[in-house]
């Protein structure tokens, strides 16, 4: 009988503990990533330094020289057509590029940098199927990825009009976050 009374006293405590744990788990999941989340911003030896030299060609066989982009805000997104997070982030990048286009000359220029080893035919098919009307830069020897220190795609870099690397983001990014980060960098740049 005393064992039964003891169980009756413990049961409500167990229920409260389980409810508290579930409530905490729900709060963590519900508070997930916000529009102002900067958890993808990571350190890099390139921050505050001139961007590495990038000379290559695009998928359309146009020449590309990053140094010639000085005077513009530039966003480089490192990508692989078989990368699941790259596929998931792609619609957000399309939205970002569309948003920047509405800013005319004040909009950031956007470029995809291919990860070494990605098959050109796969990349072409990816962009034909999923849209994305911006230059895709080839990295035929992997040198661009190495010079930026990209270990795993997707990664995104923001470069100011002076050609200085201002931000590195690891992992997928959404259009709102990327727009906010570019705008924050613009505002900081204006104060220099």
N, CA and C atoms as an extended XYZ file, in Angstrom:
576
Properties=species:S:1:pos:R:3:atomname:S:1:resname:S:1:resid:I:1 pbc="F F F"
N         0.813       -1.182        0.000 N   UNK     1
C         0.000        0.000        0.000 CA  UNK     1
C         0.864        1.255        0.000 C   UNK     1
N         1.926        1.287        0.803 N   UNK     2
C         2.787        2.473        0.843 CA  UNK     2
C         3.524        2.660       -0.485 C   UNK     2
N         3.796        1.530       -1.189 N   UNK     3
C         4.430        1.634       -2.511 CA  UNK     3
C         3.486        2.318       -3.493 C   UNK     3
N         2.201        2.023       -3.404 N   UNK     4
C         1.222        2.638       -4.277 CA  UNK     4
C         1.094        4.135       -3.981 C   UNK     4
N         1.132        4.535       -2.733 N   UNK     5
C         1.060        5.944       -2.349 CA  UNK     5
C         2.295        6.681       -2.869 C   UNK     5
N         3.443        6.040       -2.757 N   UNK     6
C         4.696        6.631       -3.236 CA  UNK     6
C         4.632        6.864       -4.751 C   UNK     6
N         4.098        5.913       -5.493 N   UNK     7
C         3.962        6.059       -6.944 CA  UNK     7
C         3.020        7.215       -7.287 C   UNK     7
N         1.959        7.359       -6.515 N   UNK     8
C         0.999        8.440       -6.757 CA  UNK     8
C         1.646        9.810       -6.517 C   UNK     8
N         2.560        9.889       -5.583 N   UNK     9
C         3.237       11.160       -5.310 CA  UNK     9
C         4.281       11.471       -6.388 C   UNK     9
N         4.921       10.461       -6.910 N   UNK    10
C         5.976       10.645       -7.904 CA  UNK    10
C         5.395       10.921       -9.290 C   UNK    10
N         4.257       10.346       -9.609 N   UNK    11
C         3.669       10.473      -10.940 CA  UNK    11
C         3.490       11.934      -11.377 C   UNK    11
N         2.932       12.805      -10.547 N   UNK    12
C         2.785       14.197      -10.994 CA  UNK    12
C         4.137       14.883      -11.241 C   UNK    12
N         5.131       14.543      -10.456 N   UNK    13
C         6.460       15.127      -10.635 CA  UNK    13
C         7.036       14.681      -11.981 C   UNK    13
N         6.889       13.399      -12.296 N   UNK    14
C         7.382       12.878      -13.566 CA  UNK    14
C         6.667       13.567      -14.727 C   UNK    14
N         5.365       13.721      -14.619 N   UNK    15
C         4.593       14.379      -15.669 CA  UNK    15
C         5.072       15.822      -15.854 C   UNK    15
N         5.323       16.538      -14.770 N   UNK    16
C         5.801       17.920      -14.862 CA  UNK    16
C         7.190       17.990      -15.510 C   UNK    16
N         8.070       17.080      -15.154 N   UNK    17
C         9.411       17.060      -15.734 CA  UNK    17
C         9.331       16.781      -17.235 C   UNK    17
N         8.540       15.805      -17.621 N   UNK    18
C         8.378       15.479      -19.045 CA  UNK    18
C         7.777       16.676      -19.785 C   UNK    18
N         6.783       17.322      -19.199 N   UNK    19
C         6.161       18.490      -19.826 CA  UNK    19
C         7.179       19.625      -19.984 C   UNK    19
N         8.003       19.834      -18.967 N   UNK    20
C         9.017       20.890      -19.038 CA  UNK    20
C        10.041       20.594      -20.132 C   UNK    20
N        10.482       19.349      -20.231 N   UNK    21
C        11.441       18.968      -21.268 CA  UNK    21
C        10.827       19.146      -22.651 C   UNK    21
N         9.601       18.679      -22.840 N   UNK    22
C         8.931       18.837      -24.130 CA  UNK    22
C         8.699       20.317      -24.463 C   UNK    22
N         8.318       21.105      -23.459 N   UNK    23
C         8.128       22.542      -23.678 CA  UNK    23
C         9.432       23.209      -24.096 C   UNK    23
N        10.523       22.847      -23.443 N   UNK    24
C        11.835       23.392      -23.808 CA  UNK    24
C        12.236       22.992      -25.214 C   UNK    24
N        12.003       21.756      -25.564 N   UNK    25
C        12.316       21.281      -26.912 CA  UNK    25
C        11.478       22.027      -27.946 C   UNK    25
N        10.199       22.211      -27.655 N   UNK    26
C         9.330       22.952      -28.565 CA  UNK    26
C         9.827       24.382      -28.735 C   UNK    26
N        10.224       25.033      -27.642 N   UNK    27
C        10.725       26.408      -27.714 CA  UNK    27
C        11.983       26.483      -28.584 C   UNK    27
N        12.898       25.541      -28.417 N   UNK    28
C        14.127       25.532      -29.217 CA  UNK    28
C        13.788       25.377      -30.699 C   UNK    28
N        12.906       24.454      -31.018 N   UNK    29
C        12.532       24.235      -32.414 CA  UNK    29
C        11.772       25.430      -32.989 C   UNK    29
N        10.889       26.005      -32.221 N   UNK    30
C        10.079       27.128      -32.717 CA  UNK    30
C        10.906       28.387      -32.882 C   UNK    30
N        11.935       28.540      -32.072 N   UNK    31
C        12.734       29.759      -32.167 CA  UNK    31
C        13.841       29.641      -33.190 C   UNK    31
N        14.026       28.487      -33.809 N   UNK    32
C        14.978       28.227      -34.884 CA  UNK    32
C        15.686       29.429      -35.453 C   UNK    32
N        15.919       29.438      -36.763 N   UNK    33
C        16.603       30.541      -37.433 CA  UNK    33
C        15.659       31.701      -37.647 C   UNK    33
N        16.096       32.863      -37.269 N   UNK    34
C        15.314       34.057      -37.536 CA  UNK    34
C        15.911       34.795      -38.717 C   UNK    34
N        15.209       35.818      -39.184 N   UNK    35
C        15.682       36.601      -40.318 CA  UNK    35
C        17.001       37.288      -39.999 C   UNK    35
N        17.259       37.573      -38.748 N   UNK    36
C        18.482       38.270      -38.359 CA  UNK    36
C        19.543       37.320      -37.831 C   UNK    36
N        19.387       36.056      -38.070 N   UNK    37
C        20.332       35.063      -37.589 CA  UNK    37
C        21.654       35.212      -38.330 C   UNK    37
N        22.727       35.321      -37.575 N   UNK    38
C        24.063       35.437      -38.177 CA  UNK    38
C        24.924       34.237      -37.817 C   UNK    38
N        24.290       33.111      -37.542 N   UNK    39
C        25.050       31.937      -37.122 CA  UNK    39
C        25.939       31.385      -38.225 C   UNK    39
N        25.680       31.753      -39.483 N   UNK    40
C        26.510       31.271      -40.576 CA  UNK    40
C        27.746       32.117      -40.821 C   UNK    40
N        27.817       33.308      -40.179 N   UNK    41
C        28.983       34.174      -40.339 CA  UNK    41
C        30.156       33.518      -39.631 C   UNK    41
N        31.249       33.331      -40.386 N   UNK    42
C        32.423       32.695      -39.791 CA  UNK    42
C        33.671       33.524      -40.063 C   UNK    42
N        34.684       33.261      -39.297 N   UNK    43
C        35.965       33.946      -39.439 CA  UNK    43
C        36.684       33.463      -40.692 C   UNK    43
N        37.553       34.314      -41.187 N   UNK    44
C        38.378       33.975      -42.327 CA  UNK    44
C        39.603       34.872      -42.298 C   UNK    44
N        40.723       34.346      -42.722 N   UNK    45
C        41.934       35.161      -42.814 CA  UNK    45
C        41.783       36.233      -43.892 C   UNK    45
N        40.746       36.118      -44.727 N   UNK    46
C        40.516       37.067      -45.811 CA  UNK    46
C        39.754       38.318      -45.377 C   UNK    46
N        39.070       38.262      -44.241 N   UNK    47
C        38.252       39.402      -43.818 CA  UNK    47
C        39.118       40.639      -43.648 C   UNK    47
N        38.702       41.720      -44.294 N   UNK    48
C        39.447       42.969      -44.242 CA  UNK    48
C        40.628       43.014      -45.198 C   UNK    48
N        40.786       41.971      -45.992 N   UNK    49
C        41.900       41.876      -46.942 CA  UNK    49
C        41.364       41.898      -48.376 C   UNK    49
N        42.232       42.273      -49.330 N   UNK    50
C        41.796       42.207      -50.727 CA  UNK    50
C        41.399       40.775      -51.108 C   UNK    50
N        40.329       40.676      -51.884 N   UNK    51
C        39.872       39.357      -52.341 CA  UNK    51
C        40.964       38.722      -53.195 C   UNK    51
N        41.100       37.414      -53.104 N   UNK    52
C        42.074       36.729      -53.964 CA  UNK    52
C        41.769       36.984      -55.441 C   UNK    52
N        42.799       36.885      -56.232 N   UNK    53
C        42.649       37.056      -57.677 CA  UNK    53
C        41.789       35.924      -58.233 C   UNK    53
N        40.806       36.288      -59.016 N   UNK    54
C        39.949       35.301      -59.669 CA  UNK    54
C        39.885       35.655      -61.151 C   UNK    54
N        40.516       34.825      -61.957 N   UNK    55
C        40.432       34.977      -63.415 CA  UNK    55
C        40.039       33.627      -63.972 C   UNK    55
N        38.936       33.626      -64.681 N   UNK    56
C        38.434       32.372      -65.225 CA  UNK    56
C        37.472       32.689      -66.361 C   UNK    56
N        36.651       31.693      -66.684 N   UNK    57
C        35.586       31.881      -67.665 CA  UNK    57
C        34.280       31.411      -67.050 C   UNK    57
N        33.202       31.922      -67.606 N   UNK    58
C        31.882       31.507      -67.152 CA  UNK    58
C        31.422       30.317      -67.986 C   UNK    58
N        30.300       29.757      -67.616 N   UNK    59
C        29.726       28.660      -68.400 CA  UNK    59
C        29.402       29.106      -69.819 C   UNK    59
N        29.182       30.407      -69.995 N   UNK    60
C        28.888       30.954      -71.323 CA  UNK    60
C        30.158       31.340      -72.070 C   UNK    60
N        31.302       30.899      -71.573 N   UNK    61
C        32.614       31.176      -72.166 CA  UNK    61
C        32.971       32.658      -72.221 C   UNK    61
N        32.410       33.424      -71.299 N   UNK    62
C        32.793       34.830      -71.145 CA  UNK    62
C        33.960       34.879      -70.155 C   UNK    62
N        34.868       35.829      -70.348 N   UNK    63
C        35.973       35.938      -69.388 CA  UNK    63
C        35.451       36.586      -68.109 C   UNK    63
N        36.035       36.198      -66.994 N   UNK    64
C        35.659       36.749      -65.692 CA  UNK    64
C        36.929       37.105      -64.948 C   UNK    64
N        37.004       38.346      -64.483 N   UNK    65
C        38.127       38.823      -63.687 CA  UNK    65
C        37.538       39.603      -62.513 C   UNK    65
N        37.649       39.062      -61.314 N   UNK    66
C        37.060       39.690      -60.131 CA  UNK    66
C        37.597       41.106      -59.935 C   UNK    66
N        38.854       41.342      -60.249 N   UNK    67
C        39.444       42.671      -60.073 CA  UNK    67
C        38.705       43.727      -60.901 C   UNK    67
N        38.090       43.327      -61.992 N   UNK    68
C        37.351       44.269      -62.841 CA  UNK    68
C        35.980       44.612      -62.262 C   UNK    68
N        35.600       43.972      -61.162 N   UNK    69
C        34.315       44.227      -60.518 CA  UNK    69
C        34.437       45.330      -59.471 C   UNK    69
N        35.640       45.862      -59.261 N   UNK    70
C        35.811       46.938      -58.281 CA  UNK    70
C        34.869       48.077      -58.628 C   UNK    70
N        34.351       48.703      -57.579 N   UNK    71
C        33.353       49.754      -57.759 CA  UNK    71
C        31.943       49.228      -57.517 C   UNK    71
N        31.811       47.917      -57.421 N   UNK    72
C        30.512       47.274      -57.178 CA  UNK    72
C        30.593       46.392      -55.940 C   UNK    72
N        29.458       46.219      -55.300 N   UNK    73
C        29.351       45.198      -54.263 CA  UNK    73
C        29.233       43.861      -54.985 C   UNK    73
N        29.992       42.891      -54.541 N   UNK    74
C        30.013       41.582      -55.194 CA  UNK    74
C        29.704       40.501      -54.168 C   UNK    74
N        28.844       39.581      -54.550 N   UNK    75
C        28.547       38.410      -53.732 CA  UNK    75
C        28.984       37.185      -54.531 C   UNK    75
N        29.872       36.391      -53.917 N   UNK    76
C        30.314       35.133      -54.526 CA  UNK    76
C        29.705       33.990      -53.739 C   UNK    76
N        29.052       33.076      -54.441 N   UNK    77
C        28.462       31.906      -53.804 CA  UNK    77
C        29.124       30.662      -54.375 C   UNK    77
N        29.806       29.910      -53.526 N   UNK    78
C        30.486       28.676      -53.945 CA  UNK    78
C        29.478       27.542      -53.904 C   UNK    78
N        29.493       26.700      -54.944 N   UNK    79
C        28.349       25.833      -55.245 CA  UNK    79
C        28.796       24.536      -55.909 C   UNK    79
N        27.997       23.493      -55.715 N   UNK    80
C        28.142       22.228      -56.439 CA  UNK    80
C        26.731       21.738      -56.765 C   UNK    80
N        26.526       21.301      -57.985 N   UNK    81
C        25.178       20.915      -58.426 CA  UNK    81
C        24.627       19.683      -57.727 C   UNK    81
N        25.483       18.902      -57.066 N   UNK    82
C        25.015       17.715      -56.354 CA  UNK    82
C        24.902       17.938      -54.849 C   UNK    82
N        25.225       19.124      -54.401 N   UNK    83
C        25.208       19.460      -52.970 CA  UNK    83
C        23.766       19.723      -52.532 C   UNK    83
N        23.264       18.933      -51.592 N   UNK    84
C        21.870       19.053      -51.144 CA  UNK    84
C        21.578       20.440      -50.559 C   UNK    84
N        22.430       20.992      -49.680 N   UNK    85
C        22.153       22.348      -49.188 CA  UNK    85
C        22.201       23.403      -50.302 C   UNK    85
N        23.046       23.197      -51.315 N   UNK    86
C        23.096       24.138      -52.453 CA  UNK    86
C        21.775       24.115      -53.210 C   UNK    86
N        21.235       22.922      -53.414 N   UNK    87
C        19.949       22.779      -54.103 CA  UNK    87
C        18.860       23.471      -53.286 C   UNK    87
N        18.868       23.266      -51.969 N   UNK    88
C        17.845       23.861      -51.099 CA  UNK    88
C        17.940       25.383      -51.082 C   UNK    88
N        19.153       25.930      -51.126 N   UNK    89
C        19.323       27.381      -51.042 CA  UNK    89
C        19.055       28.079      -52.377 C   UNK    89
N        19.092       27.359      -53.478 N   UNK    90
C        19.029       27.978      -54.797 CA  UNK    90
C        17.817       28.904      -55.010 C   UNK    90
N        16.594       28.507      -54.653 N   UNK    91
C        15.458       29.424      -54.839 CA  UNK    91
C        15.646       30.743      -54.080 C   UNK    91
N        16.314       30.680      -52.934 N   UNK    92
C        16.584       31.895      -52.160 CA  UNK    92
C        17.574       32.794      -52.893 C   UNK    92
N        18.549       32.189      -53.566 N   UNK    93
C        19.516       32.974      -54.328 CA  UNK    93
C        18.837       33.631      -55.526 C   UNK    93
N        17.912       32.926      -56.147 N   UNK    94
C        17.142       33.507      -57.249 CA  UNK    94
C        16.394       34.742      -56.738 C   UNK    94
N        15.754       34.627      -55.569 N   UNK    95
C        15.031       35.758      -54.972 CA  UNK    95
C        15.984       36.922      -54.667 C   UNK    95
N        17.165       36.592      -54.110 N   UNK    96
C        18.140       37.634      -53.786 CA  UNK    96
C        18.549       38.399      -55.046 C   UNK    96
N        18.877       37.684      -56.103 N   UNK    97
C        19.303       38.328      -57.350 CA  UNK    97
C        18.169       39.200      -57.899 C   UNK    97
N        16.942       38.726      -57.828 N   UNK    98
C        15.799       39.525      -58.281 CA  UNK    98
C        15.660       40.798      -57.446 C   UNK    98
N        15.832       40.675      -56.116 N   UNK    99
C        15.760       41.848      -55.229 CA  UNK    99
C        16.854       42.853      -55.588 C   UNK    99
N        18.064       42.376      -55.791 N   UNK   100
C        19.181       43.266      -56.098 CA  UNK   100
C        18.972       43.961      -57.443 C   UNK   100
N        18.354       43.285      -58.390 N   UNK   101
C        18.091       43.879      -59.708 CA  UNK   101
C        17.171       45.090      -59.594 C   UNK   101
N        16.268       45.089      -58.609 N   UNK   102
C        15.364       46.224      -58.429 CA  UNK   102
C        16.097       47.457      -57.917 C   UNK   102
N        17.312       47.281      -57.409 N   UNK   103
C        18.105       48.402      -56.889 CA  UNK   103
C        18.964       49.054      -57.968 C   UNK   103
N        18.882       48.535      -59.182 N   UNK   104
C        19.647       49.045      -60.340 CA  UNK   104
C        21.142       49.090      -60.006 C   UNK   104
N        21.768       50.242      -60.173 N   UNK   105
C        23.219       50.356      -59.976 CA  UNK   105
C        23.635       50.137      -58.524 C   UNK   105
N        22.708       50.277      -57.582 N   UNK   106
C        23.026       50.071      -56.171 CA  UNK   106
C        22.950       48.604      -55.750 C   UNK   106
N        22.461       47.747      -56.625 N   UNK   107
C        22.343       46.327      -56.304 CA  UNK   107
C        23.692       45.628      -56.352 C   UNK   107
N        23.821       44.587      -55.564 N   UNK   108
C        25.055       43.791      -55.565 CA  UNK   108
C        25.089       42.889      -56.787 C   UNK   108
N        26.283       42.697      -57.326 N   UNK   109
C        26.478       41.735      -58.407 CA  UNK   109
C        26.623       40.356      -57.778 C   UNK   109
N        26.053       39.354      -58.418 N   UNK   110
C        26.050       38.003      -57.865 CA  UNK   110
C        26.697       37.045      -58.846 C   UNK   110
N        27.589       36.187      -58.322 N   UNK   111
C        28.278       35.194      -59.140 CA  UNK   111
C        28.318       33.867      -58.394 C   UNK   111
N        28.103       32.798      -59.124 N   UNK   112
C        28.296       31.453      -58.589 CA  UNK   112
C        29.687       30.996      -58.985 C   UNK   112
N        30.419       30.428      -58.036 N   UNK   113
C        31.729       29.838      -58.305 CA  UNK   113
C        31.557       28.321      -58.153 C   UNK   113
N        31.840       27.595      -59.213 N   UNK   114
C        31.679       26.140      -59.174 CA  UNK   114
C        32.743       25.498      -58.302 C   UNK   114
N        32.364       24.455      -57.642 N   UNK   115
C        33.329       23.655      -56.899 CA  UNK   115
C        34.082       22.776      -57.887 C   UNK   115
N        35.365       22.667      -57.673 N   UNK   116
C        36.208       21.845      -58.537 CA  UNK   116
C        35.637       20.433      -58.629 C   UNK   116
N        35.560       19.918      -59.845 N   UNK   117
C        35.080       18.552      -60.055 CA  UNK   117
C        33.617       18.450      -60.430 C   UNK   117
N        32.868       19.551      -60.269 N   UNK   118
C        31.463       19.512      -60.657 CA  UNK   118
C        31.389       19.410      -62.185 C   UNK   118
N        30.550       18.535      -62.680 N   UNK   119
C        30.436       18.324      -64.135 CA  UNK   119
C        29.670       19.478      -64.770 C   UNK   119
N        30.252       20.048      -65.815 N   UNK   120
C        29.664       21.196      -66.487 CA  UNK   120
C        28.262       20.870      -67.011 C   UNK   120
N        28.083       19.675      -67.566 N   UNK   121
C        26.765       19.285      -68.078 CA  UNK   121
C        25.736       19.262      -66.943 C   UNK   121
N        26.135       18.803      -65.774 N   UNK   122
C        25.226       18.771      -64.616 CA  UNK   122
C        24.868       20.182      -64.167 C   UNK   122
N        25.849       21.068      -64.190 N   UNK   123
C        25.608       22.457      -63.780 CA  UNK   123
C        24.661       23.137      -64.758 C   UNK   123
N        24.904       22.953      -66.040 N   UNK   124
C        24.010       23.546      -67.047 CA  UNK   124
C        22.579       23.036      -66.853 C   UNK   124
N        22.433       21.734      -66.658 N   UNK   125
C        21.099       21.156      -66.454 CA  UNK   125
C        20.455       21.712      -65.186 C   UNK   125
N        21.241       21.859      -64.140 N   UNK   126
C        20.741       22.410      -62.871 CA  UNK   126
C        20.141       23.790      -63.093 C   UNK   126
N        20.886       24.685      -63.756 N   UNK   127
C        20.412       26.055      -63.953 CA  UNK   127
C        19.265       26.128      -64.958 C   UNK   127
N        19.252       25.278      -65.944 N   UNK   128
C        18.133       25.256      -66.884 CA  UNK   128
C        16.848       24.820      -66.182 C   UNK   128
N        16.979       23.864      -65.290 N   UNK   129
C        15.818       23.320      -64.582 CA  UNK   129
C        15.324       24.234      -63.470 C   UNK   129
N        16.244       24.934      -62.788 N   UNK   130
C        15.885       25.688      -61.582 CA  UNK   130
C        15.978       27.199      -61.721 C   UNK   130
N        16.318       27.694      -62.895 N   UNK   131
C        16.448       29.124      -63.130 CA  UNK   131
C        17.734       29.643      -62.478 C   UNK   131
N        17.938       30.913      -62.598 N   UNK   132
C        19.146       31.543      -62.085 CA  UNK   132
C        19.902       32.180      -63.233 C   UNK   132
N        19.623       33.445      -63.460 N   UNK   133
C        20.188       34.146      -64.604 CA  UNK   133
C        21.327       35.056      -64.140 C   UNK   133
N        22.429       34.440      -63.774 N   UNK   134
C        23.613       35.181      -63.378 CA  UNK   134
C        24.835       34.389      -63.817 C   UNK   134
N        26.004       35.034      -63.870 N   UNK   135
C        27.202       34.325      -64.326 CA  UNK   135
C        27.619       33.203      -63.374 C   UNK   135
N        27.962       32.076      -63.977 N   UNK   136
C        28.474       30.919      -63.241 CA  UNK   136
C        29.929       30.759      -63.666 C   UNK   136
N        30.825       30.914      -62.698 N   UNK   137
C        32.258       30.941      -62.968 CA  UNK   137
C        32.864       29.559      -62.754 C   UNK   137
N        33.617       29.126      -63.736 N   UNK   138
C        34.280       27.813      -63.665 CA  UNK   138
C        35.517       27.897      -62.775 C   UNK   138
N        35.801       26.798      -62.099 N   UNK   139
C        37.033       26.677      -61.301 CA  UNK   139
C        37.680       25.362      -61.709 C   UNK   139
N        38.249       25.352      -62.912 N   UNK   140
C        38.717       24.118      -63.532 CA  UNK   140
C        39.844       23.416      -62.791 C   UNK   140
N        40.634       24.165      -62.014 N   UNK   141
C        41.733       23.511      -61.290 CA  UNK   141
C        41.555       23.562      -59.767 C   UNK   141
N        40.446       24.122      -59.311 N   UNK   142
C        40.175       24.202      -57.874 CA  UNK   142
C        40.866       25.372      -57.188 C   UNK   142
N        41.608       26.167      -57.937 N   UNK   143
C        42.380       27.257      -57.353 CA  UNK   143
C        41.545       28.342      -56.694 C   UNK   143
N        40.377       28.631      -57.257 N   UNK   144
C        39.531       29.679      -56.672 CA  UNK   144
C        39.018       29.221      -55.309 C   UNK   144
N        38.522       27.987      -55.239 N   UNK   145
C        38.032       27.458      -53.970 CA  UNK   145
C        39.144       27.443      -52.928 C   UNK   145
N        40.340       27.040      -53.330 N   UNK   146
C        41.471       26.987      -52.401 CA  UNK   146
C        41.845       28.389      -51.929 C   UNK   146
N        41.916       29.348      -52.851 N   UNK   147
C        42.341       30.697      -52.460 CA  UNK   147
C        41.347       31.362      -51.501 C   UNK   147
N        40.082       30.986      -51.580 N   UNK   148
C        39.095       31.514      -50.642 CA  UNK   148
C        38.958       30.635      -49.395 C   UNK   148
N        39.633       29.496      -49.366 N   UNK   149
C        39.569       28.616      -48.203 CA  UNK   149
C        38.261       27.868      -48.068 C   UNK   149
N        37.589       27.632      -49.180 N   UNK   150
C        36.295       26.949      -49.138 CA  UNK   150
C        36.534       25.453      -48.960 C   UNK   150
N        36.032       24.938      -47.868 N   UNK   151
C        36.188       23.515      -47.576 CA  UNK   151
C        34.936       22.731      -47.959 C   UNK   151
N        33.795       23.349      -47.758 N   UNK   152
C        32.533       22.655      -48.012 CA  UNK   152
C        31.514       23.670      -48.507 C   UNK   152
N        30.866       23.359      -49.604 N   UNK   153
C        29.854       24.255      -50.153 CA  UNK   153
C        28.499       23.976      -49.510 C   UNK   153
N        27.592       24.933      -49.497 N   UNK   154
C        27.743       26.279      -50.022 CA  UNK   154
C        28.445       27.218      -49.042 C   UNK   154
N        29.161       28.170      -49.599 N   UNK   155
C        29.740       29.277      -48.846 CA  UNK   155
C        29.522       30.532      -49.657 C   UNK   155
N        29.355       31.647      -48.963 N   UNK   156
C        29.072       32.912      -49.616 CA  UNK   156
C        29.990       33.989      -49.053 C   UNK   156
N        30.538       34.819      -49.941 N   UNK   157
C        31.414       35.919      -49.557 CA  UNK   157
C        30.827       37.221      -50.069 C   UNK   157
N        30.954       38.272      -49.259 N   UNK   158
C        30.562       39.617      -49.669 CA  UNK   158
C        31.838       40.439      -49.793 C   UNK   158
N        31.990       41.089      -50.949 N   UNK   159
C        33.189       41.874      -51.253 CA  UNK   159
C        32.751       43.309      -51.535 C   UNK   159
N        33.435       44.264      -50.905 N   UNK   160
C        33.041       45.671      -51.055 CA  UNK   160
C        33.562       46.276      -52.359 C   UNK   160
N        33.154       47.510      -52.675 N   UNK   161
C        33.570       48.128      -53.941 CA  UNK   161
C        35.083       48.342      -54.082 C   UNK   161
N        35.819       48.292      -52.975 N   UNK   162
C        37.275       48.412      -53.033 CA  UNK   162
C        37.948       47.055      -53.250 C   UNK   162
N        37.141       45.996      -53.351 N   UNK   163
C        37.686       44.655      -53.558 CA  UNK   163
C        38.110       43.966      -52.277 C   UNK   163
N        37.625       44.451      -51.133 N   UNK   164
C        37.977       43.898      -49.819 CA  UNK   164
C        36.891       42.915      -49.370 C   UNK   164
N        37.314       41.754      -48.885 N   UNK   165
C        36.374       40.749      -48.372 CA  UNK   165
C        35.828       41.252      -47.042 C   UNK   165
N        34.517       41.361      -46.961 N   UNK   166
C        33.880       41.880      -45.746 CA  UNK   166
C        33.162       40.821      -44.928 C   UNK   166
N        32.730       39.725      -45.567 N   UNK   167
C        31.957       38.743      -44.817 CA  UNK   167
C        32.074       37.379      -45.467 C   UNK   167
N        32.102       36.362      -44.632 N   UNK   168
C        32.083       34.967      -45.090 CA  UNK   168
C        30.951       34.257      -44.368 C   UNK   168
N        30.115       33.571      -45.141 N   UNK   169
C        28.968       32.824      -44.598 CA  UNK   169
C        29.133       31.367      -44.999 C   UNK   169
N        29.087       30.475      -44.032 N   UNK   170
C        29.179       29.040      -44.305 CA  UNK   170
C        27.796       28.420      -44.207 C   UNK   170
N        27.459       27.606      -45.201 N   UNK   171
C        26.171       26.924      -45.206 CA  UNK   171
C        25.158       27.673      -46.035 C   UNK   171
N        23.961       27.097      -46.166 N   UNK   172
C        22.926       27.748      -46.971 CA  UNK   172
C        22.482       29.064      -46.342 C   UNK   172
N        22.040       29.970      -47.196 N   UNK   173
C        21.591       31.284      -46.737 CA  UNK   173
C        20.287       31.604      -47.452 C   UNK   173
N        19.433       32.390      -46.798 N   UNK   174
C        18.179       32.775      -47.439 CA  UNK   174
C        18.294       34.205      -47.966 C   UNK   174
N        17.383       34.577      -48.850 N   UNK   175
C        17.424       35.879      -49.522 CA  UNK   175
C        17.364       37.035      -48.530 C   UNK   175
N        16.495       36.940      -47.533 N   UNK   176
C        16.342       38.032      -46.571 CA  UNK   176
C        17.626       38.230      -45.770 C   UNK   176
N        18.222       37.147      -45.316 N   UNK   177
C        19.460       37.253      -44.544 CA  UNK   177
C        20.579       37.830      -45.399 C   UNK   177
N        20.714       37.338      -46.624 N   UNK   178
C        21.778       37.830      -47.494 CA  UNK   178
C        21.571       39.307      -47.816 C   UNK   178
N        20.355       39.726      -48.088 N   UNK   179
C        20.066       41.138      -48.341 CA  UNK   179
C        20.417       41.992      -47.133 C   UNK   179
N        20.050       41.519      -45.946 N   UNK   180
C        20.353       42.243      -44.710 CA  UNK   180
C        21.857       42.361      -44.508 C   UNK   180
N        22.583       41.277      -44.737 N   UNK   181
C        24.037       41.306      -44.550 CA  UNK   181
C        24.714       42.261      -45.530 C   UNK   181
N        24.271       42.255      -46.777 N   UNK   182
C        24.834       43.183      -47.765 CA  UNK   182
C        24.540       44.620      -47.337 C   UNK   182
N        23.320       44.884      -46.902 N   UNK   183
C        22.954       46.240      -46.486 CA  UNK   183
C        23.767       46.673      -45.261 C   UNK   183
N        23.965       45.780      -44.305 N   UNK   184
C        24.782       46.117      -43.131 CA  UNK   184
C        26.216       46.456      -43.546 C   UNK   184
N        26.741       45.704      -44.493 N   UNK   185
C        28.099       45.982      -44.971 CA  UNK   185
C        28.146       47.320      -45.712 C   UNK   185
N        27.118       47.623      -46.490 N   UNK   186
C        27.039       48.917      -47.181 CA  UNK   186
C        27.052       50.068      -46.182 C   UNK   186
N        26.248       49.930      -45.132 N   UNK   187
C        26.163       50.988      -44.125 CA  UNK   187
C        27.488       51.173      -43.411 C   UNK   187
N        28.145       50.064      -43.068 N   UNK   188
C        29.461       50.158      -42.412 CA  UNK   188
C        30.487       50.781      -43.343 C   UNK   188
N        30.409       50.441      -44.608 N   UNK   189
C        31.328       50.969      -45.628 CA  UNK   189
C        31.164       52.484      -45.768 C   UNK   189
N        29.918       52.949      -45.718 N   UNK   190
C        29.631       54.377      -45.843 CA  UNK   190
C        30.220       55.177      -44.683 C   UNK   190
N        30.406       54.541      -43.538 N   UNK   191
C        30.949       55.218      -42.352 CA  UNK   191
C        32.481       55.262      -42.345 C   UNK   191
N        33.113       54.556      -43.247 N   UNK   192
C        34.581       54.503      -43.253 CA  UNK   192
C        35.181       55.783      -43.767 C   UNK   192
